[in-house]
Amino acid sequence: MIRDAFLFYFAPMQFQSIIGQKETKEQLVQMVQHNRLSHALLFLGKEGNGALSLALAFAQYVVCENANGREAASSKAQVATGPSLFGEPQPPTSNGQRPMANDSCGTCPACIKAGQLIHPDIHFTYPVITKKPGEKPVSADFIKEWRGFISSTPYGNVYDWLQFIDAENKQGNITANECNDIIRKLNLKSFESEYKILILWMPEFLGKEGNKLLKLIEEPPSNTLFIFVAENEDLVLPTILSRLQLVKIPALTNLEIEATLELKAGLSIEKAQQIAAVSEGNYREALQLAQNAEDDWQVLLREWLNAIIKTGPLAQVKWIEETAKLGREKQKQFLKYFIHLLEQAIRLRVIEPANGQRATGNEQDFALRLNKLCDIGQQEAIINELDRASYYIERNANAKMLFHALSIRLYHIINNKSLILVN
């Protein structure tokens, strides 16, 4: 919910403040320092990997008054003679060296403005909604909300953004009117920086009206930088996609997420490891899981399997009644954790014997017990059932009926085994 009097706090967005992505950060810095930067980039990465945060940090790096030996273009002479980002060599300093930083300074006026999302030469485009019939909204109409969203949810997805602006069931769009506004803004002279930058988040929401931007992308005004940030390249207009230089943003590693959860969320090592393993490189997902860190999925799973295999229908009914009260998100997280343990069990069965390694830790112990309970074929069948159940939960299936049917299916998959999972 947006509050008109909400006060936002921003810290400068620097590479060092972003989780992981060491190689990608180095790639972006090298592009600038060696004059290999295209004027139109596509930051492509799945949800929760920090692609938008990287785009913001990169924009700040470009306008920083101290990075790469550049100074602010505070006079017309500097604007006219300053080194270009797109190919011309940068003049050496008095000692023959060109001092280059691998991050923005975070303290100059340009960095402070960029960190507060108020730099006049960094423009933003993102999906917006129509609040009143007949109006033609543009991103600038939601700039206050955008600043609040980035401040509070830097790893959020488009669903989070639309909820943040109270979209309810309205569809977000990047409209033809927005494209016209982009063309107008980027054809103006820069105010303070040597460069004008457009960060366009979620070009997947840019329909055929996006073709209005083709000429601007092909023949941009001097020192103009486009940064498109997308999750699914298949949904981006092919005519635009073909004109962008691709920068792939990989998923975060389990260790990166684990360390961040320990340091910033204050989780224990064991809980951080569990969440990092289930989040699959998605820090947004990890944060959601961390909100339910008190839930012990292993205990819940052990009770369920014991009810299915040993204690019978009455225990199953009791377990189903309790699980149905958890809510959809927690139910999906539980099923996802079960899938994760089954995948761990398959890895232990296939990889560790070949490597001569021994599994350690609570999760690995549980996975080893699953290997005694089921063979690979049974484990794959259970994973398929859990995936199908998650699909139906997302579509508001009745939780009691779903888990009752799922319990019956799991019983038939593993009914030829007798091991009971106990502490």
The 8 nearest C-alpha neighbors of each residue, nearest first, counted from 0:
[[1, 163, 165, 2, 164, 162, 144, 3],
 [2, 0, 3, 164, 163, 144, 5, 165],
 [1, 3, 5, 4, 0, 6, 144, 147],
 [4, 2, 5, 1, 6, 143, 144, 0],
 [3, 5, 2, 6, 1, 7, 143, 147],
 [4, 6, 2, 3, 7, 1, 147, 143],
 [7, 5, 4, 8, 147, 3, 2, 9],
 [8, 6, 147, 5, 9, 150, 146, 151],
 [7, 9, 6, 150, 10, 115, 147, 151],
 [10, 8, 115, 114, 150, 11, 7, 12],
 [9, 11, 114, 12, 8, 115, 111, 105],
 [10, 12, 114, 105, 111, 13, 110, 9],
 [13, 11, 56, 114, 10, 55, 16, 14],
 [12, 14, 56, 15, 16, 11, 103, 102],
 [15, 13, 16, 17, 56, 102, 24, 12],
 [14, 16, 13, 17, 102, 18, 12, 19],
 [15, 17, 13, 14, 18, 12, 11, 56],
 [18, 16, 14, 15, 19, 52, 13, 53],
 [17, 19, 20, 16, 255, 259, 49, 256],
 [18, 20, 21, 255, 17, 251, 252, 256],
 [21, 19, 23, 22, 24, 18, 251, 249],
 [22, 20, 24, 19, 23, 25, 26, 18],
 [21, 23, 25, 24, 20, 26, 19, 27],
 [24, 22, 26, 20, 25, 21, 27, 248],
 [25, 23, 27, 21, 26, 22, 20, 28],
 [24, 26, 22, 28, 23, 27, 29, 21],
 [25, 27, 23, 29, 24, 28, 22, 30],
 [28, 26, 30, 24, 29, 25, 23, 31],
 [27, 29, 25, 31, 30, 26, 101, 32],
 [30, 28, 32, 26, 31, 27, 33, 25],
 [31, 29, 35, 36, 27, 28, 33, 32],
 [32, 30, 34, 28, 29, 33, 36, 35],
 [31, 33, 29, 34, 30, 28, 67, 99],
 [32, 34, 31, 35, 30, 29, 36, 86],
 [35, 33, 86, 31, 85, 36, 32, 30],
 [36, 34, 30, 33, 31, 37, 86, 85],
 [35, 37, 30, 34, 85, 31, 38, 84],
 [36, 38, 39, 244, 40, 35, 85, 224],
 [37, 39, 224, 225, 36, 223, 40, 85],
 [40, 38, 225, 243, 37, 224, 226, 244],
 [41, 39, 244, 226, 243, 245, 227, 225],
 [40, 42, 227, 245, 243, 246, 244, 43],
 [41, 43, 228, 246, 227, 247, 229, 50],
 [44, 42, 247, 229, 248, 230, 41, 228],
 [45, 43, 248, 230, 50, 247, 249, 229],
 [44, 46, 230, 48, 47, 250, 43, 231],
 [45, 47, 48, 281, 156, 230, 44, 283],
 [46, 48, 281, 283, 282, 154, 49, 45],
 [49, 47, 250, 281, 46, 251, 50, 45],
 [48, 50, 52, 51, 47, 154, 53, 17],
 [51, 49, 53, 52, 48, 44, 42, 54],
 [52, 50, 54, 53, 49, 228, 55, 200],
 [51, 53, 55, 49, 54, 50, 56, 153],
 [54, 52, 56, 50, 51, 55, 57, 49],
 [55, 53, 51, 57, 52, 56, 58, 50],
 [54, 56, 52, 58, 53, 57, 59, 51],
 [57, 55, 13, 12, 53, 59, 58, 54],
 [56, 58, 60, 54, 59, 55, 53, 61],
 [59, 57, 61, 55, 60, 56, 54, 62],
 [58, 60, 56, 62, 57, 61, 113, 63],
 [61, 59, 103, 57, 63, 58, 62, 102],
 [62, 60, 58, 59, 63, 57, 66, 194],
 [61, 63, 59, 60, 192, 64, 109, 58],
 [64, 62, 60, 65, 66, 110, 109, 103],
 [63, 65, 70, 71, 69, 66, 62, 107],
 [64, 66, 63, 69, 68, 70, 104, 67],
 [67, 65, 100, 68, 103, 63, 64, 99],
 [68, 66, 99, 69, 100, 98, 65, 32],
 [67, 69, 98, 66, 99, 65, 97, 70],
 [70, 68, 67, 65, 64, 66, 71, 82],
 [71, 69, 64, 65, 72, 68, 63, 66],
 [70, 72, 64, 73, 192, 69, 191, 193],
 [71, 73, 77, 78, 193, 74, 192, 191],
 [72, 74, 71, 191, 77, 75, 78, 192],
 [75, 73, 77, 76, 72, 78, 71, 79],
 [76, 74, 78, 77, 79, 73, 72, 80],
 [77, 75, 79, 74, 78, 80, 81, 72],
 [76, 78, 72, 80, 81, 74, 79, 75],
 [79, 77, 75, 72, 76, 81, 80, 193],
 [78, 80, 76, 77, 81, 75, 74, 72],
 [79, 81, 77, 78, 76, 82, 75, 83],
 [82, 80, 77, 78, 79, 83, 72, 193],
 [83, 81, 89, 87, 80, 84, 88, 90],
 [84, 82, 85, 87, 86, 81, 222, 89],
 [83, 85, 34, 86, 31, 82, 36, 222],
 [84, 86, 83, 34, 36, 87, 37, 35],
 [85, 87, 34, 84, 88, 83, 35, 36],
 [86, 88, 83, 85, 89, 82, 34, 84],
 [89, 87, 90, 86, 82, 34, 83, 33],
 [88, 90, 82, 91, 87, 83, 97, 81],
 [91, 89, 88, 92, 82, 97, 81, 95],
 [92, 90, 97, 95, 96, 89, 93, 94],
 [91, 93, 95, 94, 96, 97, 90, 98],
 [92, 94, 95, 91, 96, 97, 90, 98],
 [95, 93, 92, 96, 91, 97, 98, 90],
 [94, 96, 91, 92, 93, 97, 90, 98],
 [97, 95, 91, 92, 94, 98, 93, 90],
 [96, 98, 91, 92, 68, 99, 95, 67],
 [99, 97, 68, 67, 96, 100, 92, 66],
 [98, 100, 67, 68, 66, 97, 101, 32],
 [99, 101, 66, 102, 67, 98, 103, 68],
 [100, 102, 28, 99, 103, 66, 25, 67],
 [103, 101, 100, 14, 60, 104, 13, 66],
 [102, 104, 60, 105, 66, 63, 13, 59],
 [103, 105, 106, 65, 102, 107, 66, 63],
 [106, 104, 110, 11, 103, 107, 111, 13],
 [105, 107, 104, 110, 111, 108, 11, 109],
 [106, 108, 110, 109, 105, 111, 64, 104],
 [109, 107, 111, 110, 112, 106, 64, 63],
 [108, 110, 112, 107, 111, 63, 113, 62],
 [111, 109, 113, 105, 107, 112, 108, 63],
 [110, 112, 114, 108, 113, 109, 11, 106],
 [113, 111, 118, 115, 117, 109, 114, 110],
 [112, 114, 116, 118, 110, 115, 111, 59],
 [115, 113, 11, 111, 12, 112, 116, 10],
 [114, 116, 112, 9, 113, 117, 111, 11],
 [117, 115, 113, 114, 118, 112, 146, 121],
 [116, 118, 112, 115, 113, 119, 114, 121],
 [117, 119, 112, 113, 120, 121, 116, 109],
 [120, 118, 121, 117, 190, 191, 122, 189],
 [121, 119, 195, 118, 189, 196, 122, 190],
 [122, 120, 196, 118, 119, 197, 195, 123],
 [121, 123, 197, 196, 198, 120, 124, 119],
 [124, 122, 198, 197, 199, 125, 121, 138],
 [123, 125, 199, 138, 200, 198, 122, 126],
 [126, 124, 200, 199, 138, 127, 201, 173],
 [127, 125, 172, 171, 173, 204, 128, 124],
 [128, 126, 171, 172, 138, 125, 173, 137],
 [129, 127, 171, 130, 172, 170, 166, 169],
 [128, 130, 131, 136, 134, 135, 132, 127],
 [129, 131, 128, 132, 134, 136, 166, 133],
 [130, 132, 129, 134, 133, 135, 128, 136],
 [133, 131, 134, 130, 129, 135, 136, 128],
 [132, 134, 131, 135, 129, 130, 136, 128],
 [135, 133, 132, 131, 136, 129, 130, 137],
 [136, 134, 133, 176, 137, 129, 174, 177],
 [137, 135, 129, 134, 140, 138, 128, 127],
 [136, 138, 177, 139, 140, 135, 176, 127],
 [137, 139, 140, 141, 124, 125, 127, 142],
 [138, 140, 142, 141, 137, 123, 124, 136],
 [139, 141, 138, 137, 142, 136, 143, 127],
 [142, 140, 139, 144, 138, 143, 145, 137],
 [141, 143, 145, 139, 144, 140, 146, 138],
 [144, 142, 146, 145, 141, 147, 140, 139],
 [143, 145, 147, 141, 142, 146, 148, 164],
 [146, 144, 142, 148, 147, 143, 141, 149],
 [147, 145, 143, 149, 144, 148, 150, 142],
 [146, 148, 144, 150, 145, 149, 7, 151],
 [147, 149, 145, 151, 152, 150, 146, 144],
 [150, 148, 153, 152, 146, 147, 151, 145],
 [149, 151, 147, 148, 152, 146, 9, 153],
 [150, 152, 148, 149, 147, 153, 7, 146],
 [151, 153, 155, 149, 148, 154, 150, 159],
 [154, 152, 149, 155, 150, 151, 52, 148],
 [155, 153, 47, 152, 283, 49, 156, 282],
 [156, 154, 152, 153, 159, 283, 47, 157],
 [157, 155, 159, 158, 46, 160, 154, 47],
 [156, 158, 160, 159, 161, 155, 201, 126],
 [157, 159, 161, 160, 156, 162, 155, 163],
 [160, 158, 162, 156, 157, 161, 155, 163],
 [159, 161, 163, 157, 162, 158, 156, 164],
 [162, 160, 166, 158, 164, 163, 159, 157],
 [161, 163, 165, 159, 160, 164, 166, 158],
 [162, 164, 160, 161, 165, 0, 159, 1],
 [163, 165, 161, 162, 166, 160, 1, 144],
 [166, 164, 162, 167, 163, 161, 0, 1],
 [165, 167, 161, 169, 164, 162, 168, 128],
 [168, 166, 165, 169, 162, 161, 164, 170],
 [169, 167, 166, 170, 165, 161, 162, 171],
 [170, 168, 166, 167, 171, 128, 129, 161],
 [171, 169, 172, 168, 128, 166, 127, 161],
 [170, 172, 126, 127, 128, 169, 161, 173],
 [173, 171, 126, 204, 127, 174, 170, 128],
 [172, 174, 126, 205, 204, 177, 125, 127],
 [173, 175, 177, 176, 172, 178, 208, 205],
 [176, 174, 178, 208, 177, 179, 173, 209],
 [175, 177, 179, 174, 178, 180, 135, 137],
 [176, 178, 180, 137, 174, 175, 179, 181],
 [179, 177, 175, 181, 180, 176, 182, 174],
 [178, 180, 176, 182, 177, 181, 183, 175],
 [179, 181, 177, 183, 178, 182, 184, 176],
 [182, 180, 178, 184, 183, 179, 185, 177],
 [183, 181, 179, 180, 185, 184, 186, 178],
 [182, 184, 180, 181, 186, 185, 179, 187],
 [185, 183, 181, 186, 187, 182, 180, 122],
 [186, 184, 187, 182, 183, 181, 195, 220],
 [185, 187, 183, 184, 182, 220, 188, 219],
 [188, 186, 185, 184, 189, 183, 190, 220],
 [189, 187, 190, 186, 185, 195, 184, 220],
 [188, 190, 120, 195, 191, 192, 187, 194],
 [189, 191, 192, 120, 188, 119, 193, 195],
 [192, 190, 189, 72, 73, 193, 120, 119],
 [193, 191, 194, 72, 62, 71, 189, 190],
 [192, 194, 72, 78, 189, 191, 222, 195],
 [195, 193, 222, 192, 223, 196, 189, 120],
 [194, 196, 223, 120, 189, 121, 224, 222],
 [197, 195, 224, 121, 223, 225, 122, 120],
 [196, 198, 122, 225, 123, 121, 226, 199],
 [199, 197, 226, 123, 227, 122, 200, 124],
 [200, 198, 124, 227, 123, 125, 197, 228],
 [199, 201, 228, 125, 202, 227, 124, 198],
 [200, 202, 229, 203, 228, 204, 125, 199],
 [203, 201, 205, 204, 235, 200, 229, 199],
 [202, 204, 235, 234, 201, 205, 229, 231],
 [205, 203, 202, 172, 173, 201, 206, 126],
 [206, 204, 202, 173, 203, 209, 172, 207],
 [205, 207, 208, 209, 204, 236, 173, 174],
 [208, 206, 209, 210, 205, 236, 211, 175],
 [207, 209, 175, 210, 206, 211, 174, 205],
 [208, 210, 207, 211, 205, 212, 206, 178],
 [209, 211, 212, 208, 213, 207, 238, 239],
 [210, 212, 209, 213, 208, 178, 214, 179],
 [213, 211, 210, 215, 209, 214, 216, 178],
 [214, 212, 216, 210, 215, 211, 217, 239],
 [213, 215, 217, 216, 212, 218, 211, 219],
 [214, 216, 219, 212, 218, 213, 217, 182],
 [217, 215, 213, 214, 219, 218, 212, 39],
 [216, 218, 214, 215, 213, 219, 242, 212],
 [219, 217, 215, 216, 214, 220, 213, 221],
 [220, 218, 215, 216, 217, 221, 223, 214],
 [221, 219, 223, 186, 222, 218, 185, 215],
 [220, 222, 223, 219, 194, 195, 218, 224],
 [223, 221, 194, 195, 220, 224, 193, 83],
 [222, 224, 195, 221, 194, 196, 220, 219],
 [223, 225, 196, 38, 39, 195, 197, 226],
 [224, 226, 39, 197, 196, 38, 40, 198],
 [227, 225, 198, 40, 41, 197, 39, 199],
 [226, 228, 41, 199, 198, 200, 42, 40],
 [229, 227, 42, 200, 201, 41, 43, 199],
 [230, 228, 201, 43, 231, 202, 42, 227],
 [229, 231, 45, 44, 43, 46, 232, 201],
 [232, 230, 233, 234, 229, 203, 235, 43],
 [231, 233, 235, 234, 230, 229, 43, 240],
 [234, 232, 231, 235, 236, 237, 203, 230],
 [233, 235, 203, 232, 231, 236, 202, 204],
 [236, 234, 203, 232, 233, 202, 237, 240],
 [235, 237, 239, 238, 240, 234, 206, 207],
 [238, 236, 240, 239, 241, 235, 233, 234],
 [237, 239, 236, 240, 241, 242, 210, 213],
 [240, 238, 236, 237, 242, 241, 213, 243],
 [239, 241, 237, 242, 243, 238, 236, 235],
 [240, 242, 239, 238, 243, 237, 244, 236],
 [241, 243, 239, 240, 244, 238, 39, 217],
 [244, 242, 40, 39, 240, 241, 41, 245],
 [243, 245, 40, 41, 39, 37, 246, 242],
 [244, 246, 41, 40, 243, 247, 42, 43],
 [247, 245, 42, 41, 43, 248, 244, 40],
 [248, 246, 43, 42, 44, 245, 249, 23],
 [247, 249, 44, 43, 50, 246, 42, 250],
 [250, 248, 44, 247, 251, 48, 20, 45],
 [249, 251, 280, 48, 252, 281, 248, 45],
 [250, 252, 280, 48, 255, 249, 19, 253],
 [251, 253, 255, 254, 280, 250, 256, 279],
 [252, 254, 275, 256, 255, 257, 276, 280],
 [253, 255, 257, 252, 256, 258, 275, 272],
 [256, 254, 252, 258, 257, 253, 19, 259],
 [257, 255, 259, 253, 254, 258, 275, 260],
 [256, 258, 254, 271, 260, 275, 255, 259],
 [257, 259, 261, 255, 260, 256, 254, 262],
 [260, 258, 262, 256, 261, 257, 263, 255],
 [261, 259, 264, 257, 263, 258, 262, 271],
 [260, 262, 266, 265, 258, 259, 264, 263],
 [263, 261, 259, 260, 265, 264, 258, 266],
 [262, 264, 260, 265, 259, 261, 266, 258],
 [265, 263, 260, 266, 261, 262, 259, 289],
 [264, 266, 261, 263, 262, 260, 267, 259],
 [267, 265, 261, 264, 271, 260, 270, 268],
 [266, 268, 270, 269, 271, 261, 265, 260],
 [267, 269, 271, 270, 272, 266, 261, 257],
 [268, 270, 272, 267, 271, 273, 266, 361],
 [271, 269, 273, 267, 272, 268, 274, 266],
 [272, 270, 257, 268, 274, 273, 269, 266],
 [273, 271, 275, 269, 270, 274, 257, 268],
 [272, 274, 270, 276, 271, 275, 269, 277],
 [273, 275, 271, 277, 276, 272, 285, 278],
 [276, 274, 253, 272, 278, 257, 277, 273],
 [275, 277, 273, 274, 278, 253, 279, 272],
 [276, 278, 274, 279, 275, 336, 339, 273],
 [277, 279, 285, 275, 281, 284, 280, 276],
 [280, 278, 277, 281, 276, 275, 253, 250],
 [279, 281, 251, 250, 252, 278, 282, 253],
 [280, 282, 47, 278, 284, 283, 279, 48],
 [283, 281, 285, 47, 284, 286, 280, 48],
 [284, 282, 47, 286, 285, 281, 154, 155],
 [283, 285, 287, 282, 281, 286, 278, 288],
 [284, 286, 282, 288, 278, 283, 287, 274],
 [287, 285, 289, 283, 288, 284, 282, 290],
 [288, 286, 284, 290, 289, 285, 283, 291],
 [287, 289, 285, 290, 291, 286, 284, 292],
 [288, 290, 292, 286, 291, 287, 285, 274],
 [291, 289, 287, 288, 292, 286, 293, 285],
 [292, 290, 289, 288, 293, 294, 287, 329],
 [293, 291, 289, 294, 290, 288, 270, 295],
 [292, 294, 291, 295, 290, 289, 270, 296],
 [295, 293, 292, 291, 296, 299, 298, 329],
 [296, 294, 297, 298, 293, 299, 292, 300],
 [295, 297, 299, 298, 300, 294, 333, 336],
 [298, 296, 300, 299, 295, 301, 365, 337],
 [297, 299, 301, 300, 296, 295, 302, 303],
 [300, 298, 296, 302, 297, 301, 303, 295],
 [301, 299, 303, 297, 302, 298, 296, 304],
 [300, 302, 298, 304, 303, 299, 297, 420],
 [303, 301, 305, 299, 300, 304, 306, 298],
 [302, 304, 300, 306, 301, 305, 307, 299],
 [303, 305, 307, 301, 306, 302, 308, 300],
 [304, 306, 302, 308, 309, 307, 303, 419],
 [305, 307, 310, 303, 315, 314, 304, 311],
 [308, 306, 304, 305, 410, 311, 309, 303],
 [307, 309, 305, 306, 304, 310, 410, 311],
 [310, 308, 305, 306, 311, 307, 419, 304],
 [309, 311, 306, 314, 305, 308, 307, 312],
 [310, 312, 306, 314, 309, 313, 307, 315],
 [313, 311, 315, 314, 316, 310, 306, 307],
 [314, 312, 316, 315, 311, 317, 310, 306],
 [315, 313, 317, 306, 312, 316, 311, 310],
 [316, 314, 312, 318, 306, 313, 317, 319],
 [315, 317, 319, 313, 318, 314, 312, 320],
 [318, 316, 314, 320, 315, 319, 313, 321],
 [317, 319, 315, 321, 316, 320, 322, 314],
 [320, 318, 322, 316, 321, 317, 323, 315],
 [321, 319, 317, 323, 318, 322, 316, 399],
 [320, 322, 318, 319, 323, 324, 317, 325],
 [323, 321, 319, 324, 325, 320, 318, 330],
 [322, 324, 398, 320, 321, 325, 399, 319],
 [325, 323, 322, 321, 326, 320, 398, 319],
 [326, 324, 322, 323, 329, 330, 327, 321],
 [327, 325, 324, 329, 328, 330, 323, 322],
 [326, 328, 330, 329, 331, 392, 325, 393],
 [329, 327, 331, 330, 326, 332, 325, 393],
 [328, 330, 332, 331, 327, 326, 325, 333],
 [329, 331, 327, 333, 328, 332, 326, 334],
 [332, 330, 334, 328, 333, 329, 389, 335],
 [333, 331, 329, 335, 330, 334, 336, 328],
 [332, 334, 336, 330, 335, 331, 296, 329],
 [335, 333, 337, 331, 336, 332, 385, 338],
 [334, 336, 332, 338, 333, 337, 331, 339],
 [335, 337, 339, 333, 338, 334, 277, 332],
 [338, 336, 334, 340, 339, 335, 341, 333],
 [339, 337, 335, 341, 336, 340, 382, 342],
 [338, 340, 336, 342, 337, 341, 277, 343],
 [341, 339, 343, 337, 342, 338, 366, 344],
 [342, 340, 344, 338, 343, 339, 337, 345],
 [341, 343, 339, 345, 344, 340, 338, 346],
 [344, 342, 340, 346, 341, 345, 366, 347],
 [343, 345, 366, 341, 347, 342, 346, 370],
 [344, 346, 348, 342, 347, 343, 349, 341],
 [347, 345, 343, 349, 350, 348, 344, 342],
 [346, 348, 351, 344, 345, 350, 349, 343],
 [347, 349, 345, 346, 350, 344, 351, 352],
 [348, 350, 346, 347, 345, 351, 352, 353],
 [351, 349, 346, 353, 347, 352, 348, 354],
 [350, 352, 354, 356, 347, 353, 355, 349],
 [353, 351, 355, 354, 350, 349, 356, 348],
 [354, 352, 351, 350, 355, 349, 356, 348],
 [355, 353, 351, 356, 352, 350, 357, 349],
 [354, 356, 352, 353, 351, 357, 350, 358],
 [357, 355, 351, 354, 352, 358, 353, 350],
 [356, 358, 359, 351, 355, 352, 347, 354],
 [357, 359, 363, 356, 360, 347, 364, 351],
 [360, 358, 363, 357, 364, 361, 362, 356],
 [359, 361, 363, 362, 364, 358, 365, 269],
 [360, 362, 364, 363, 365, 359, 366, 269],
 [363, 361, 365, 364, 360, 366, 340, 359],
 [362, 364, 366, 365, 360, 361, 358, 359],
 [365, 363, 361, 367, 362, 366, 360, 368],
 [364, 366, 368, 362, 363, 367, 361, 369],
 [365, 367, 344, 363, 369, 368, 364, 340],
 [368, 366, 370, 364, 369, 365, 344, 363],
 [367, 369, 365, 371, 370, 366, 372, 364],
 [370, 368, 372, 366, 371, 367, 373, 365],
 [369, 371, 367, 368, 373, 372, 344, 374],
 [372, 370, 368, 369, 373, 367, 418, 374],
 [371, 373, 369, 370, 418, 416, 368, 374],
 [374, 372, 370, 377, 371, 378, 369, 413],
 [373, 375, 377, 376, 378, 370, 372, 371],
 [376, 374, 378, 377, 379, 345, 373, 370],
 [377, 375, 379, 378, 374, 380, 373, 381],
 [376, 378, 380, 374, 379, 375, 373, 412],
 [379, 377, 375, 381, 380, 376, 373, 374],
 [378, 380, 382, 376, 381, 377, 375, 383],
 [379, 381, 377, 383, 378, 382, 376, 384],
 [380, 382, 384, 378, 383, 379, 385, 377],
 [383, 381, 379, 385, 384, 380, 338, 386],
 [384, 382, 386, 380, 381, 385, 387, 379],
 [383, 385, 381, 387, 382, 386, 388, 380],
 [384, 386, 388, 382, 387, 383, 334, 381],
 [387, 385, 383, 389, 388, 384, 382, 390],
 [386, 388, 390, 384, 385, 389, 383, 391],
 [387, 389, 385, 391, 390, 386, 384, 392],
 [390, 388, 392, 386, 391, 387, 331, 385],
 [389, 391, 387, 388, 393, 392, 386, 394],
 [390, 392, 394, 388, 393, 396, 389, 387],
 [393, 391, 389, 396, 395, 394, 390, 388],
 [394, 392, 391, 390, 395, 389, 327, 396],
 [393, 395, 391, 392, 396, 390, 389, 397],
 [396, 394, 392, 393, 397, 391, 327, 398],
 [397, 395, 392, 391, 394, 398, 401, 393],
 [396, 398, 400, 399, 401, 395, 392, 323],
 [399, 397, 401, 323, 400, 396, 402, 392],
 [400, 398, 402, 401, 397, 323, 403, 319],
 [401, 399, 403, 398, 397, 402, 404, 396],
 [400, 402, 398, 404, 403, 399, 405, 397],
 [403, 401, 405, 404, 399, 400, 406, 398],
 [402, 404, 400, 406, 405, 401, 399, 407],
 [403, 405, 407, 401, 402, 406, 400, 408],
 [406, 404, 402, 408, 407, 403, 401, 409],
 [407, 405, 409, 403, 408, 404, 402, 410],
 [406, 408, 410, 404, 405, 409, 411, 403],
 [409, 407, 405, 411, 410, 406, 412, 404],
 [408, 410, 412, 406, 411, 407, 405, 413],
 [411, 409, 407, 414, 408, 413, 412, 307],
 [410, 412, 408, 414, 409, 413, 407, 415],
 [413, 411, 409, 410, 414, 377, 408, 381],
 [412, 414, 410, 415, 411, 416, 409, 373],
 [415, 413, 411, 410, 416, 412, 308, 417],
 [414, 416, 413, 417, 412, 411, 373, 410],
 [417, 415, 414, 413, 372, 418, 373, 308],
 [416, 418, 419, 415, 308, 372, 414, 309],
 [419, 417, 372, 416, 420, 371, 308, 368],
 [420, 418, 305, 421, 417, 309, 308, 304],
 [421, 419, 301, 305, 418, 368, 422, 304],
 [422, 420, 419, 301, 305, 302, 418, 368],
 [421, 420, 301, 298, 365, 419, 364, 297]]
